[in-house]
Amino acid sequence: MNKTDIRRFALSAVMSMLSLSLMAANLTEAAPEADSTGVNERSIVDEVIWVVGDEAILKSDVEAMRRQAEEEGTRWNGDPDCVIPEQLAVQKLFLNQAAIDSIEVTESDVSASVEQYIEYWISMAGSREKLEEYKKASISQMRNELRDALRDRQLTQKMREHLVQDIKVSPAEVRRYFKDLPADSIPFVPTEVEVQILTITPTIELEEINRVKDELRDYTERVNNGESSFSTLARLYSEDPGSARRGGELDYTGRGMLDPAFASVAFNLTDPKKISKIVESEFGFHIIQLIDKRGDKIKVRHILRTPHVSSDAIDKAMSRLDSIRTDIVDGKFTFEQGASVISDDKDTRNNYGLMSNVTEDGRTSKFQMQDLPAEIAKVIDGMQIGEISTPFQMINSRGKTVCVIAKLKNRVEGHKATITEDFQVMQNVVLNKRREEVIHDWVVNKIKSTYVRVNDRYKNCNFEYQGWIK
């Protein structure tokens, strides 16, 4: 018996022992109906249904994935009893290869994903208390249960991206692919627009700024006096919704990912018992408490308070924008000149007010309507190319109230893609198809070189990948 035979024999024995050990014997006097193997399925608490390499897939794993998919509204392309175990098995292959290739994900990315799930669940349930009641678990327990699953999901995705990172398609390949493609298979390109904006931020009164600073000083005093903890005050009063739910906590973060003013103070903290001075950033005013430092990253708590803008300040900003719009329409200067000199929007000022859309394929000036901020999309929807809107107010990406005029620079109505006008769209179609083919072939080849054992009742499944049944 060679090493491979010994390994397979051992895994087979382990699988059989685990399945037998998880059966509940004599649960009732009247035994439930048995399947073809003689095992009463309803008497099985849990069992190993697949083995992939050194990893076992349990029946409970399949049921957990089914429940999660139902909560997310996922629809299966096929029989879930066959699709789910295969997806888990494929994930095992990717995770194994990720370990071999030293592919990793950061704890901060995993934590961010966990929080997104928790926040989404809270929004669906209506409150933290209702979510805990529905899930029959605390928020902390939910985080712990999610962490490993989301880490595996991110590792799998990163491994997939690693496998296809060098795949490219030439213009000739794109033309060949679409040459004989039926018309109803040509991708439809939704309406796209290019938008320029000119913004004015209403002035905040000094009294309001002092009020916010006094609140932050009061929080600092309450922590120093032992009246309350920093994390409790953050949950109650911080206006950063993402971190407030975590007691103001920001996971390990590099200096470059933080607002410069915030980072300058945070990275100079040395004593976790002390609270920083008040820091003004582009988001508002903060106090910060050090948790830990690890290399070039820092973990802190913070409380953010944002001064409120008065209606008088908004009216003044809107009035000024209305005058600016009149001057542009009268030809005193162009929208582009006004956006470059007058606008206080850092993201667009240096590009003549032109908004930038960051997508998976890179940065572009083109937006589909659903990708624009809702306030801008609503205004732009009925405008003609070259038209300038009347002033309106919105909350920008930094959570601040700003007053805006917008210009529709260009609009391309929804249409069937053409090589001349939409080459990038068509190239992405061919590129994604090539990537899917490479991934599919990799999985099939990986199955051939991996020990796999499948429970007999899954052997009649119509699997996506060949080679599971050996």
RABELPE-V776431 format. One record per residue. N is the residue number from 1. RES is the residue in one letter. PHI is phi in radians with two decimals (999 if undefined). PSI is psi in whole degrees, 0 to 359 (* if undefined). OMEGA is omega in radians with two decimals (999 if undefined). Layout:
BEGIN
N_RES_PHI_PSI_OMEGA / N_RES_PHI_PSI_OMEGA
END
This chain:
BEGIN
1_M_999_123_-3.12 / 2_N_-1.44_179_-3.06 / 3_K_-1.08_322_-3.14 / 4_T_-1.13_317_3.13 / 5_D_-1.10_318_3.13 / 6_I_-1.07_315_-3.11 / 7_R_-1.10_316_-3.14 / 8_R_-1.15_320_3.12 / 9_F_-1.07_317_-3.12 / 10_A_-1.12_315_3.14 / 11_L_-1.15_322_3.11 / 12_S_-1.10_319_3.13 / 13_A_-1.14_317_3.12 / 14_V_-1.06_317_-3.13 / 15_M_-1.07_315_-3.13 / 16_S_-1.13_317_-3.12 / 17_M_-1.12_318_-3.14 / 18_L_-1.11_317_-3.13 / 19_S_-1.07_316_-3.12 / 20_L_-1.18_320_-3.08 / 21_S_-1.20_338_-3.10 / 22_L_-1.61_0_3.14 / 23_M_-1.39_142_3.07 / 24_A_-1.74_114_-3.05 / 25_A_-1.54_145_3.02 / 26_N_0.92_48_-3.13 / 27_L_-1.21_328_3.11 / 28_T_-2.47_161_3.13 / 29_E_-1.21_322_3.09 / 30_A_-1.58_108_-3.07 / 31_A_-1.23_138_3.09 / 32_P_-1.19_164_-3.09 / 33_E_-1.11_134_-3.12 / 34_A_-1.59_154_3.05 / 35_D_-1.48_188_-3.05 / 36_S_-1.13_341_-3.14 / 37_T_-1.54_355_-3.12 / 38_G_1.54_5_-3.12 / 39_V_-1.74_131_3.08 / 40_N_-1.40_108_-3.03 / 41_E_-1.07_323_-3.10 / 42_R_-1.25_347_3.11 / 43_S_-1.63_0_-3.12 / 44_I_-1.61_120_3.09 / 45_V_-1.24_313_3.09 / 46_D_-2.81_160_3.11 / 47_E_-2.78_158_3.03 / 48_V_-1.43_121_-3.11 / 49_I_-1.83_333_3.05 / 50_W_-2.38_154_2.91 / 51_V_-2.24_127_3.13 / 52_V_-2.18_109_-3.03 / 53_G_1.13_238_3.10 / 54_D_-1.73_6_-3.03 / 55_E_-1.84_136_3.10 / 56_A_-1.76_145_3.02 / 57_I_-1.95_123_-3.10 / 58_L_-1.64_156_3.06 / 59_K_-1.02_324_3.12 / 60_S_-1.15_330_3.08 / 61_D_-1.10_318_-3.14 / 62_V_-1.13_316_-3.13 / 63_E_-1.14_322_3.12 / 64_A_-1.14_319_3.13 / 65_M_-1.18_324_3.11 / 66_R_-1.12_316_3.14 / 67_R_-1.09_316_-3.13 / 68_Q_-1.10_319_-3.14 / 69_A_-1.11_322_3.12 / 70_E_-1.12_321_3.12 / 71_E_-1.17_327_-3.12 / 72_E_-1.52_354_-3.14 / 73_G_1.37_22_-3.12 / 74_T_-1.29_138_3.05 / 75_R_-1.93_137_-3.07 / 76_W_-1.56_139_3.06 / 77_N_-1.59_75_-3.08 / 78_G_2.27_190_-3.13 / 79_D_-1.27_117_-3.12 / 80_P_-0.98_328_-3.13 / 81_D_-1.14_339_3.09 / 82_C_-1.78_320_-3.06 / 83_V_-1.16_316_-3.05 / 84_I_-1.13_311_3.11 / 85_P_-1.04_323_3.14 / 86_E_-1.17_319_3.12 / 87_Q_-1.09_319_3.10 / 88_L_-1.12_322_3.13 / 89_A_-1.16_318_3.10 / 90_V_-1.10_320_3.11 / 91_Q_-1.05_321_3.10 / 92_K_-1.03_320_3.13 / 93_L_-1.12_316_-3.14 / 94_F_-1.17_319_-3.13 / 95_L_-1.13_320_3.10 / 96_N_-1.09_317_-3.14 / 97_Q_-1.21_325_3.10 / 98_A_-1.07_320_3.10 / 99_A_-1.14_320_3.13 / 100_I_-1.12_318_-3.08 / 101_D_-1.57_6_3.14 / 102_S_1.00_38_3.04 / 103_I_-1.41_131_-3.08 / 104_E_-2.34_160_2.97 / 105_V_-2.15_152_-3.09 / 106_T_-1.47_152_3.10 / 107_E_-1.10_327_-3.14 / 108_S_-1.16_323_3.10 / 109_D_-1.15_318_3.12 / 110_V_-1.12_314_-3.13 / 111_S_-1.07_319_3.13 / 112_A_-1.10_319_3.12 / 113_S_-1.14_319_3.11 / 114_V_-1.04_314_-3.11 / 115_E_-1.14_325_3.10 / 116_Q_-1.08_318_3.10 / 117_Y_-1.11_312_-3.11 / 118_I_-1.05_315_-3.12 / 119_E_-1.13_322_3.11 / 120_Y_-1.13_316_3.13 / 121_W_-1.09_318_3.13 / 122_I_-1.08_317_-3.14 / 123_S_-1.12_324_3.13 / 124_M_-1.28_321_-3.11 / 125_A_-1.35_330_-3.14 / 126_G_1.90_334_3.10 / 127_S_-2.94_165_3.10 / 128_R_-1.08_318_-3.10 / 129_E_-1.12_317_3.12 / 130_K_-1.16_323_3.11 / 131_L_-1.12_314_3.14 / 132_E_-1.10_324_3.11 / 133_E_-1.17_318_-3.12 / 134_Y_-1.18_316_-3.09 / 135_K_-1.43_346_-3.07 / 136_K_0.97_42_3.13 / 137_A_-2.74_156_3.10 / 138_S_-1.37_163_3.10 / 139_I_-1.02_320_3.12 / 140_S_-1.07_318_3.11 / 141_Q_-1.12_320_3.11 / 142_M_-1.09_317_3.12 / 143_R_-1.04_314_-3.12 / 144_N_-1.10_321_3.14 / 145_E_-1.21_325_-3.12 / 146_L_-1.31_328_-2.93 / 147_R_-0.97_307_-3.08 / 148_D_-1.13_319_-3.12 / 149_A_-1.12_318_-3.12 / 150_L_-1.29_328_3.05 / 151_R_-1.10_316_3.11 / 152_D_-1.10_321_3.13 / 153_R_-1.12_317_3.14 / 154_Q_-1.18_320_3.10 / 155_L_-1.08_318_3.12 / 156_T_-1.07_314_3.14 / 157_Q_-1.10_319_-3.13 / 158_K_-1.17_324_3.10 / 159_M_-1.17_319_3.09 / 160_R_-1.05_316_3.13 / 161_E_-1.12_323_3.12 / 162_H_-1.11_322_-3.10 / 163_L_-1.19_332_-3.05 / 164_V_-1.99_12_-3.03 / 165_Q_-1.12_336_-3.10 / 166_D_-1.75_5_-3.13 / 167_I_-1.31_130_3.12 / 168_K_-2.39_156_3.05 / 169_V_-2.25_142_-3.12 / 170_S_-1.56_162_3.06 / 171_P_-0.98_324_3.14 / 172_A_-1.11_321_3.11 / 173_E_-1.13_321_3.13 / 174_V_-1.11_314_-3.13 / 175_R_-1.11_318_-3.14 / 176_R_-1.09_319_-3.08 / 177_Y_-1.11_318_-3.05 / 178_F_-1.58_354_-3.06 / 179_K_-1.02_311_-3.07 / 180_D_-1.90_15_-3.12 / 181_L_-1.29_134_3.11 / 182_P_-1.01_150_-3.07 / 183_A_-1.03_325_-3.10 / 184_D_-1.32_356_3.09 / 185_S_-1.74_353_3.10 / 186_I_-1.22_131_-3.10 / 187_P_-1.12_146_3.08 / 188_F_-1.66_128_3.12 / 189_V_-1.69_116_3.14 / 190_P_-1.12_165_3.09 / 191_T_-0.97_133_3.12 / 192_E_-2.18_144_-3.13 / 193_V_-2.29_156_2.96 / 194_E_-2.05_131_-3.00 / 195_V_-2.26_137_3.00 / 196_Q_-1.94_144_3.12 / 197_I_-2.30_153_3.04 / 198_L_-2.29_121_-3.03 / 199_T_-2.11_149_3.01 / 200_I_-2.22_128_3.11 / 201_T_-1.62_122_-3.14 / 202_P_-1.02_142_3.13 / 203_T_-1.29_134_3.13 / 204_I_-1.65_133_-3.11 / 205_E_-1.16_148_-3.13 / 206_L_-1.05_324_-3.14 / 207_E_-1.07_322_3.13 / 208_E_-1.21_320_3.10 / 209_I_-1.09_316_3.13 / 210_N_-1.11_324_3.11 / 211_R_-1.07_315_3.14 / 212_V_-1.13_317_3.14 / 213_K_-1.12_321_3.11 / 214_D_-1.10_321_3.09 / 215_E_-1.08_315_-3.12 / 216_L_-1.15_323_3.08 / 217_R_-1.12_322_3.11 / 218_D_-1.12_319_3.10 / 219_Y_-1.08_316_3.14 / 220_T_-1.05_316_-3.13 / 221_E_-1.12_320_-3.13 / 222_R_-1.15_324_3.09 / 223_V_-1.23_314_-3.12 / 224_N_-1.09_329_3.14 / 225_N_-1.48_356_3.14 / 226_G_1.38_13_-3.14 / 227_E_-1.29_331_-3.11 / 228_S_-2.72_163_3.08 / 229_S_-1.62_156_3.13 / 230_F_-1.04_317_-3.08 / 231_S_-1.13_323_3.12 / 232_T_-1.13_315_3.12 / 233_L_-1.11_323_3.11 / 234_A_-1.10_317_3.13 / 235_R_-1.09_323_-3.07 / 236_L_-1.39_322_-2.89 / 237_Y_-2.17_342_-3.08 / 238_S_-1.14_140_-3.14 / 239_E_-1.75_18_2.96 / 240_D_-1.73_98_-2.99 / 241_P_-1.06_326_-3.12 / 242_G_-1.11_313_-3.08 / 243_S_-1.55_337_-3.10 / 244_A_-1.02_320_-3.14 / 245_R_-1.13_338_3.13 / 246_R_-1.79_23_-3.12 / 247_G_1.23_30_3.12 / 248_G_1.44_5_-2.98 / 249_E_-1.37_132_2.99 / 250_L_-1.94_127_-3.10 / 251_D_-1.22_173_-3.08 / 252_Y_-0.85_121_-3.02 / 253_T_-2.39_140_3.08 / 254_G_-1.37_160_-3.10 / 255_R_-1.02_321_-3.07 / 256_G_-1.19_344_-3.13 / 257_M_-1.58_356_-3.08 / 258_L_-1.91_157_3.00 / 259_D_-0.98_134_-3.05 / 260_P_-0.94_316_-3.13 / 261_A_-1.15_319_3.11 / 262_F_-1.11_313_-3.11 / 263_A_-1.10_321_-3.11 / 264_S_-1.02_319_3.13 / 265_V_-1.38_315_-3.06 / 266_A_-1.05_317_-3.08 / 267_F_-1.31_350_3.07 / 268_N_-1.66_356_3.09 / 269_L_-1.27_140_-3.13 / 270_T_-2.22_338_-3.05 / 271_D_-2.00_113_-3.14 / 272_P_-1.07_343_-3.12 / 273_K_-1.48_348_-3.09 / 274_K_-1.80_151_3.14 / 275_I_-1.90_141_-3.08 / 276_S_-1.17_167_2.94 / 277_K_-1.20_170_3.12 / 278_I_-1.24_131_-3.09 / 279_V_-2.02_130_3.05 / 280_E_-1.73_124_3.06 / 281_S_-2.11_182_3.12 / 282_E_-1.23_350_3.13 / 283_F_-1.65_340_-3.09 / 284_G_2.56_214_-3.10 / 285_F_-2.03_139_-3.05 / 286_H_-2.27_156_2.72 / 287_I_-2.13_149_-2.97 / 288_I_-2.29_143_3.06 / 289_Q_-2.22_128_3.13 / 290_L_-1.25_138_2.99 / 291_I_-1.88_309_-3.08 / 292_D_-2.87_156_3.00 / 293_K_-2.13_139_3.14 / 294_R_-2.47_101_-3.10 / 295_G_1.11_235_-3.13 / 296_D_-1.68_20_3.12 / 297_K_-2.14_156_-3.08 / 298_I_-2.34_146_3.08 / 299_K_-2.11_122_-3.06 / 300_V_-2.40_167_2.88 / 301_R_-1.93_153_3.04 / 302_H_-2.60_158_3.00 / 303_I_-2.09_124_3.13 / 304_L_-1.85_130_3.01 / 305_R_-2.19_133_-3.08 / 306_T_-1.98_122_3.11 / 307_P_-1.06_141_-3.13 / 308_H_-1.48_143_3.13 / 309_V_-1.59_131_-3.13 / 310_S_-1.35_157_3.12 / 311_S_-1.13_328_3.11 / 312_D_-1.12_318_-3.14 / 313_A_-1.15_321_3.11 / 314_I_-1.14_317_3.14 / 315_D_-1.06_318_3.13 / 316_K_-1.12_318_3.13 / 317_A_-1.15_319_3.13 / 318_M_-1.14_321_3.13 / 319_S_-1.13_318_3.12 / 320_R_-1.12_319_3.12 / 321_L_-1.13_323_3.12 / 322_D_-1.09_321_3.10 / 323_S_-1.18_320_3.12 / 324_I_-1.09_317_3.12 / 325_R_-1.07_317_3.13 / 326_T_-1.06_318_3.14 / 327_D_-1.13_323_3.12 / 328_I_-1.18_314_-3.14 / 329_V_-1.09_325_3.14 / 330_D_-1.39_357_3.06 / 331_G_1.47_14_3.14 / 332_K_-1.22_327_2.98 / 333_F_-2.79_166_-3.08 / 334_T_-1.54_164_3.07 / 335_F_-1.04_319_-3.12 / 336_E_-1.08_319_3.11 / 337_Q_-1.15_318_3.13 / 338_G_-1.11_317_3.14 / 339_A_-1.11_325_-3.11 / 340_S_-1.29_327_-3.02 / 341_V_-1.80_319_-2.99 / 342_I_-1.64_320_-3.02 / 343_S_-1.07_142_3.09 / 344_D_-1.90_20_3.06 / 345_D_-1.49_110_-3.05 / 346_K_-1.10_329_-3.04 / 347_D_-1.32_337_-3.05 / 348_T_-2.12_345_-3.03 / 349_R_-1.01_320_-3.09 / 350_N_-1.43_2_3.13 / 351_N_-2.17_34_3.10 / 352_Y_1.01_30_3.09 / 353_G_1.49_356_-3.07 / 354_L_-1.24_125_3.14 / 355_M_-1.29_149_-3.09 / 356_S_-2.06_134_-3.11 / 357_N_-1.95_117_3.13 / 358_V_-1.62_117_-3.12 / 359_T_-2.10_179_3.10 / 360_E_-1.11_334_-3.11 / 361_D_-1.63_4_3.12 / 362_G_2.12_196_-3.10 / 363_R_-1.70_136_-3.14 / 364_T_-2.53_161_3.08 / 365_S_-1.61_356_-3.08 / 366_K_-1.61_134_3.12 / 367_F_-2.17_139_2.80 / 368_Q_-1.39_153_-3.00 / 369_M_-1.00_322_-3.10 / 370_Q_-1.24_347_-3.13 / 371_D_-1.60_350_3.08 / 372_L_-1.40_154_2.95 / 373_P_-0.94_140_-3.00 / 374_A_-0.97_319_-3.10 / 375_E_-1.12_321_-3.13 / 376_I_-1.26_318_-3.14 / 377_A_-1.04_319_-3.12 / 378_K_-1.09_320_-3.12 / 379_V_-1.29_317_-3.05 / 380_I_-1.22_330_-2.97 / 381_D_-0.89_319_-3.07 / 382_G_-1.76_12_-3.05 / 383_M_-1.61_158_3.05 / 384_Q_-1.67_156_3.11 / 385_I_-1.00_131_-3.14 / 386_G_1.58_347_-3.12 / 387_E_-1.32_146_3.12 / 388_I_-1.97_132_-3.09 / 389_S_-1.28_164_2.91 / 390_T_-1.32_162_-3.11 / 391_P_-1.10_143_3.03 / 392_F_-2.53_163_3.14 / 393_Q_-1.96_154_-3.14 / 394_M_-2.73_168_3.02 / 395_I_-1.72_123_-3.10 / 396_N_-1.43_183_-3.06 / 397_S_-1.14_345_3.13 / 398_R_-1.73_9_3.08 / 399_G_1.39_15_-3.11 / 400_K_-1.79_147_3.05 / 401_T_-1.35_125_3.11 / 402_V_-2.30_156_3.07 / 403_C_-1.88_139_-2.91 / 404_V_-2.40_145_2.76 / 405_I_-2.09_143_-3.07 / 406_A_-2.18_148_3.09 / 407_K_-2.13_131_3.05 / 408_L_-1.44_106_-3.10 / 409_K_-1.35_320_-3.12 / 410_N_-2.79_152_3.05 / 411_R_-2.48_132_3.03 / 412_V_-2.07_114_-3.08 / 413_E_-1.15_156_3.13 / 414_G_-1.00_141_-3.05 / 415_H_-2.85_165_3.00 / 416_K_-1.21_136_-3.08 / 417_A_-1.11_144_3.04 / 418_T_-2.23_152_-3.12 / 419_I_-1.05_320_-3.06 / 420_T_-1.26_322_-3.05 / 421_E_-1.70_334_-2.98 / 422_D_-2.31_43_-3.08 / 423_F_-1.03_320_-3.11 / 424_Q_-1.08_318_3.13 / 425_V_-1.08_314_-3.10 / 426_M_-1.23_324_3.08 / 427_Q_-1.10_320_3.13 / 428_N_-1.13_325_3.09 / 429_V_-1.07_312_-3.12 / 430_V_-1.19_320_3.14 / 431_L_-1.09_316_3.13 / 432_N_-1.12_323_3.10 / 433_K_-1.12_317_3.11 / 434_R_-1.09_318_3.13 / 435_R_-1.11_317_3.11 / 436_E_-1.07_320_3.12 / 437_E_-1.13_319_3.14 / 438_V_-1.13_316_3.12 / 439_I_-1.08_315_-3.13 / 440_H_-1.05_313_-3.14 / 441_D_-1.13_322_3.13 / 442_W_-1.10_315_-3.13 / 443_V_-1.08_314_-3.13 / 444_V_-1.05_316_3.13 / 445_N_-1.18_324_3.13 / 446_K_-1.17_322_3.11 / 447_I_-1.05_321_-3.10 / 448_K_-1.07_327_-3.06 / 449_S_-1.78_11_-3.10 / 450_T_-2.07_139_3.06 / 451_Y_-1.20_126_3.14 / 452_V_-2.34_133_2.99 / 453_R_-2.29_130_-3.07 / 454_V_-2.10_134_3.07 / 455_N_-0.98_141_-3.04 / 456_D_-0.94_325_-3.04 / 457_R_-1.26_352_3.09 / 458_Y_-1.74_1_-3.00 / 459_K_-1.34_349_3.08 / 460_N_-1.72_8_3.14 / 461_C_-1.21_150_3.05 / 462_N_-1.65_89_-3.03 / 463_F_-1.39_155_3.08 / 464_E_-1.24_324_-3.10 / 465_Y_-1.92_143_-3.14 / 466_Q_-1.52_151_2.98 / 467_G_1.86_358_-3.14 / 468_W_-1.15_320_-3.12 / 469_I_-1.53_116_-3.06 / 470_K_-2.07_*_999
END
